Amino acid sequence: MATQGYGIVSGEESEIHDEPHVEGRRVTVRVVQARVEDRGDAPARVADQLGLELADVYAALAYYHSHPEEMAAVERDHRDAAAAARERSDLVPPDGE
């Protein structure tokens, strides 16, 4: 695990992402939230896998839940970008998918 704690940088303040992320890292709040809450990974495991302090994982989760409008906008942006990419792609999924 990392030995230095970081803060959360909002999407508006970020120079590397259009969404909130751990300061000094490219790890987004959305990635942390998805791993812990959607996949069910333990916060300590997520911290270890991403090279974060455990406190950073909890800070990301707190940010996610404290900024619901911003995080909903981030999710919409990702869905819209994925839809646009699918429209531009000429790849077709295999039968049955």
C-alpha positions in Angstrom: 0.0 0.0 0.0 1.0 3.6 -0.5 2.3 5.5 2.4 1.0 9.0 1.6 -2.7 10.0 1.7 -4.2 12.1 -1.0 -7.3 14.2 -1.4 -10.0 14.1 -3.9 -9.8 16.6 -6.8 -13.2 17.5 -8.3 -13.8 17.2 -12.1 -13.9 21.0 -12.4 -10.4 21.3 -10.8 -8.8 18.3 -12.5 -6.1 18.7 -15.1 -6.1 15.0 -15.9 -9.7 13.9 -15.9 -13.1 15.4 -16.5 -14.3 13.7 -13.3 -13.2 13.5 -9.6 -10.1 11.5 -8.8 -7.6 10.9 -6.1 -5.1 13.8 -6.0 -1.9 13.0 -7.7 -3.2 9.7 -9.2 -5.3 8.8 -12.2 -7.7 6.7 -10.1 -11.2 8.1 -10.3 -13.8 8.2 -7.6 -16.1 6.3 -10.0 -13.6 3.4 -10.3 -13.2 3.2 -6.5 -17.0 3.2 -6.0 -17.6 0.6 -8.7 -15.0 -1.8 -7.2 -16.3 -1.5 -3.7 -20.0 -1.1 -4.1 -20.8 -2.7 -7.5 -18.2 -5.6 -7.5 -18.2 -6.0 -3.7 -14.4 -5.8 -3.3 -13.2 -5.0 0.2 -12.0 -1.4 0.6 -8.6 -2.7 1.9 -8.2 -4.9 -1.2 -9.1 -2.0 -3.5 -6.5 0.2 -1.7 -3.9 -2.5 -2.1 -4.7 -3.1 -5.8 -4.7 0.6 -6.7 -1.8 1.6 -4.5 -3.9 3.8 -2.3 -4.2 4.4 1.4 -7.3 2.9 2.9 -8.4 6.4 3.9 -8.2 7.4 0.2 -10.7 4.7 -0.7 -13.1 5.9 2.0 -12.6 9.5 0.9 -13.5 8.6 -2.6 -16.6 6.8 -1.4 -17.6 9.7 0.8 -17.1 12.1 -2.2 -19.2 9.9 -4.4 -22.1 9.9 -2.0 -21.7 13.6 -1.0 -21.9 14.8 -4.6 -24.8 12.9 -6.2 -25.5 15.4 -9.0 -21.8 15.6 -10.1 -21.5 11.8 -10.1 -24.8 11.4 -12.0 -23.4 13.8 -14.6 -20.2 11.8 -14.8 -22.2 8.6 -15.3 -24.3 10.2 -18.1 -21.1 11.5 -19.8 -19.7 8.0 -19.8 -22.9 6.4 -21.1 -23.1 9.1 -23.8 -19.5 8.5 -24.8 -20.0 4.8 -25.0 -23.1 5.1 -27.1 -21.3 7.5 -29.5 -18.4 5.1 -29.8 -20.8 2.2 -30.6 -22.4 4.3 -33.3 -18.9 5.1 -34.8 -17.8 1.4 -34.7 -18.4 -1.0 -37.5 -17.8 -4.0 -35.2 -20.7 -6.3 -34.7 -21.0 -8.5 -31.6 -21.1 -12.3 -32.1 -24.5 -13.9 -32.5 -26.4 -14.4 -29.3 -25.0 -11.3 -27.5 
